[in-house]
């Protein structure tokens, strides 16, 4: 690869080259990545989520642009807790953080919004404990 000081520099990388393959790669790295539009209307509404550990959530989500927020319940066997959620639509994913009113755990959920049911993964965080991960599935509930 030839490097020359009299050639124009590529923005953002500080490197010059005569190699066309390297030049094209450097130019492509400076271009913004198009993740495609997120279908904005899909997130608002009532959702039922199934999580591993025999847990589920019923969430009523509201929306402002790509920002998601709302309330719902976390169901764990016979124990039902109220919960608060917030998140965003980003690059084909719905990302939610759900905290039960007890405040003792956090569920971080990432769902692919390509088709119904939405599928993805979650992680449960508890203070002083190792995080747990598993699969998540969400279905829209007609009001």
Secondary structure, DSSP 8 states (H G I E B T S, - for coil): ----TTS---TTT----S-HHHHHHHHHHHS--------GGGSSEEEEEEETTTEEEEEEEEEETTEEEEEEEEEETTEEEEEEEEEEEETTEEEEEEEETT-SEEEEEEEE-SSSSEEEEEEEEETTS--EEEEEEEEEE--
